[in-house]
Amino acid sequence: MPDGVASVTLEYPKKISRGRYFKPAVFPSAFIKTVQVHDNVLSVAIPRGAPDAFPHRMVWRDAAGAVVHAFTDPAF
């Protein structure tokens, strides 16, 4: 994570594809969590199992709240 990133927002969809031949995972709701970054490190607990712990979208913000960079997983 580059210097200047103060917070990160992680976005998880309600429905996650398991691939063409598998039934998708459907959760009770979508999950969005914003966490603070300390010394270029963040830590967050996600209420999903390890295979589903990768966010669909991640937004890096500076201390003023401006977007530094946004990533979207093209698999969704």
LOMISE-934707 format. One record per atom (N, C-alpha, C): residue in one letter; atom name; x, y, z. Coordinates in steps of 0.1 Angstrom, whole numbers, plus 2048, in hexadecimal, padded with zeros to 3 digits. Example, Ala and Ser with C-alpha at 12.3 -4.5 7.8 and 13.67 -1.06 7.14 Angstrom:
2
NODE code site   x   y   z
NODE    A    N 884 7C7 84E
NODE    A   CA 87B 7D3 84E
NODE    A    C 884 7DF 84E
NODE    S    N 880 7EA 847
NODE    S   CA 889 7F5 847
NODE    S    C 881 800 84F
end
This chain:
76
NODE code site   x   y   z
NODE    M    N 808 7F4 800
NODE    M   CA 800 800 800
NODE    M    C 809 80C 800
NODE    P    N 807 816 7F7
NODE    P   CA 80F 822 7F7
NODE    P    C 80D 82B 803
NODE    D    N 817 833 805
NODE    D   CA 816 83D 810
NODE    D    C 80B 847 80C
NODE    G    N 804 84C 816
NODE    G   CA 7F9 855 814
NODE    G    C 7EB 84F 815
NODE    V    N 7EB 842 815
NODE    V   CA 7DE 83B 816
NODE    V    C 7DA 83A 825
NODE    A    N 7CF 841 829
NODE    A   CA 7CB 841 837
NODE    A    C 7C0 837 83A
NODE    S    N 7B8 834 831
NODE    S   CA 7AD 82A 833
NODE    S    C 7AA 822 826
NODE    V    N 7A4 816 828
NODE    V   CA 7A1 80E 81D
NODE    V    C 793 809 81F
NODE    T    N 78B 809 815
NODE    T   CA 77D 804 815
NODE    T    C 77D 7F7 80D
NODE    L    N 778 7ED 813
NODE    L   CA 777 7E0 80D
NODE    L    C 768 7DD 80B
NODE    E    N 765 7D8 7FF
NODE    E   CA 757 7D6 7FB
NODE    E    C 755 7C7 7F6
NODE    Y    N 74C 7C0 7FD
NODE    Y   CA 749 7B2 7F9
NODE    Y    C 73B 7B1 7F5
NODE    P    N 738 7AB 7E9
NODE    P   CA 72A 7AA 7E5
NODE    P    C 722 79F 7EC
NODE    K    N 715 79F 7EB
NODE    K   CA 70C 795 7F1
NODE    K    C 70E 788 7EA
NODE    K    N 710 788 7DD
NODE    K   CA 711 77B 7D5
NODE    K    C 71F 77A 7CF
NODE    I    N 725 76F 7D1
NODE    I   CA 733 76D 7CB
NODE    I    C 732 761 7C2
NODE    S    N 737 763 7B6
NODE    S   CA 738 758 7AC
NODE    S    C 742 74D 7B0
NODE    R    N 73F 741 7AE
NODE    R   CA 748 736 7B0
NODE    R    C 74D 730 7A3
NODE    G    N 74A 737 798
NODE    G   CA 74E 732 78B
NODE    G    C 742 72D 783
NODE    R    N 744 72A 777
NODE    R   CA 73A 727 76E
NODE    R    C 732 71A 772
NODE    Y    N 738 710 777
NODE    Y   CA 731 704 77A
NODE    Y    C 72D 702 789
NODE    F    N 72F 70C 791
NODE    F   CA 72C 70B 79F
NODE    F    C 721 715 7A4
NODE    K    N 71A 711 7AE
NODE    K   CA 710 71A 7B3
NODE    K    C 717 726 7BA
NODE    P    N 712 732 7B9
NODE    P   CA 718 73E 7C0
NODE    P    C 716 73D 7CF
NODE    A    N 71F 744 7D6
NODE    A   CA 71D 746 7E4
NODE    A    C 714 752 7E6
NODE    V    N 70A 751 7EE
NODE    V   CA 701 75C 7F1
NODE    V    C 701 75F 800
NODE    F    N 704 76B 804
NODE    F   CA 705 76F 812
NODE    F    C 6F9 777 816
NODE    P    N 6F6 779 822
NODE    P   CA 6EA 780 827
NODE    P    C 6EA 78F 821
NODE    S    N 6F6 795 820
NODE    S   CA 6F6 7A2 81B
NODE    S    C 704 7A5 816
NODE    A    N 706 7B0 80F
NODE    A   CA 713 7B5 80B
NODE    A    C 71A 7BA 817
NODE    F    N 727 7BB 817
NODE    F   CA 72F 7BF 822
NODE    F    C 739 7CA 81E
NODE    I    N 739 7D5 825
NODE    I   CA 742 7E0 822
NODE    I    C 749 7E4 82F
NODE    K    N 756 7E5 82F
NODE    K   CA 75E 7E9 83B
NODE    K    C 768 7F3 837
NODE    T    N 769 7FD 83F
NODE    T   CA 774 807 83D
NODE    T    C 77D 806 849
NODE    V    N 78A 805 847
NODE    V   CA 794 803 852
NODE    V    C 79F 80E 850
NODE    Q    N 7A5 811 85B
NODE    Q   CA 7B0 81B 85B
NODE    Q    C 7BD 813 858
NODE    V    N 7C7 81A 851
NODE    V   CA 7D4 815 84E
NODE    V    C 7DE 81A 858
NODE    H    N 7E6 812 85E
NODE    H   CA 7F1 816 867
NODE    H    C 7FE 810 862
NODE    D    N 808 819 85F
NODE    D   CA 815 814 85A
NODE    D    C 814 80C 84E
NODE    N    N 80B 810 845
NODE    N   CA 808 809 838
NODE    N    C 803 7FB 83A
NODE    V    N 7FC 7F8 845
NODE    V   CA 7F7 7EB 847
NODE    V    C 7E8 7EC 84C
NODE    L    N 7E0 7E3 848
NODE    L   CA 7D2 7E3 84D
NODE    L    C 7CE 7D5 851
NODE    S    N 7C5 7D4 85A
NODE    S   CA 7C0 7C7 85F
NODE    S    C 7B1 7C8 861
NODE    V    N 7AA 7BE 85C
NODE    V   CA 79C 7BE 85D
NODE    V    C 797 7AF 85E
NODE    A    N 78C 7AE 866
NODE    A   CA 786 7A1 867
NODE    A    C 77A 7A1 85E
NODE    I    N 778 797 855
NODE    I   CA 76E 796 84B
NODE    I    C 764 78A 850
NODE    P    N 757 78D 850
NODE    P   CA 74E 782 854
NODE    P    C 74B 778 849
NODE    R    N 755 773 842
NODE    R   CA 754 769 838
NODE    R    C 760 760 839
NODE    G    N 75F 755 833
NODE    G   CA 76A 74B 833
NODE    G    C 775 750 82A
NODE    A    N 781 749 82B
NODE    A   CA 78D 74D 824
NODE    A    C 78B 74E 815
NODE    P    N 784 745 80E
NODE    P   CA 783 746 800
NODE    P    C 77B 752 7FB
NODE    D    N 773 758 804
NODE    D   CA 76B 764 801
NODE    D    C 770 771 807
NODE    A    N 77D 770 80C
NODE    A   CA 782 77C 814
NODE    A    C 789 786 80B
NODE    F    N 789 784 7FE
NODE    F   CA 78F 78E 7F4
NODE    F    C 784 797 7F0
NODE    P    N 786 7A4 7F2
NODE    P   CA 77B 7AE 7EF
NODE    P    C 779 7AF 7E0
NODE    H    N 76C 7B3 7DC
NODE    H   CA 769 7B6 7CF
NODE    H    C 76E 7C3 7CB
NODE    R    N 76E 7CD 7D4
NODE    R   CA 773 7DA 7D1
NODE    R    C 77B 7DF 7DE
NODE    M    N 785 7E6 7DB
NODE    M   CA 78E 7EC 7E6
NODE    M    C 791 7FA 7E2
NODE    V    N 78E 804 7EB
NODE    V   CA 791 812 7E8
NODE    V    C 79B 817 7F3
NODE    W    N 7A6 81D 7EE
NODE    W   CA 7B0 823 7F6
NODE    W    C 7AD 832 7F7
NODE    R    N 7AD 837 803
NODE    R   CA 7AA 846 805
NODE    R    C 7B6 84C 80D
NODE    D    N 7B8 859 80A
NODE    D   CA 7C2 860 812
NODE    D    C 7BB 866 81F
NODE    A    N 7C3 86D 827
NODE    A   CA 7BE 873 833
NODE    A    C 7B2 87C 832
NODE    A    N 7B1 883 826
NODE    A   CA 7A6 88C 824
NODE    A    C 79A 885 81E
NODE    G    N 79B 878 81B
NODE    G   CA 790 870 816
NODE    G    C 790 86F 807
NODE    A    N 799 875 800
NODE    A   CA 79A 875 7F1
NODE    A    C 79F 867 7ED
NODE    V    N 799 862 7E2
NODE    V   CA 79D 854 7DD
NODE    V    C 7AB 855 7D7
NODE    V    N 7B4 84C 7DC
NODE    V   CA 7C1 84B 7D7
NODE    V    C 7C1 841 7CC
NODE    H    N 7BA 836 7CE
NODE    H   CA 7B9 82B 7C3
NODE    H    C 7AD 822 7C7
NODE    A    N 7A6 81D 7BC
NODE    A   CA 79B 814 7BE
NODE    A    C 79E 808 7B6
NODE    F    N 79C 7FC 7BB
NODE    F   CA 79E 7EF 7B4
NODE    F    C 790 7E8 7B4
NODE    T    N 78D 7E1 7A9
NODE    T   CA 782 7D9 7A8
NODE    T    C 786 7CB 7A2
NODE    D    N 782 7C0 7A8
NODE    D   CA 785 7B3 7A4
NODE    D    C 77D 7B0 797
NODE    P    N 783 7AE 78C
NODE    P   CA 77B 7AC 77F
NODE    P    C 774 79E 77F
NODE    A    N 777 795 789
NODE    A   CA 770 788 789
NODE    A    C 761 78A 78D
NODE    F    N 75E 795 793
NODE    F   CA 750 796 798
NODE    F    C 748 79C 78D
end
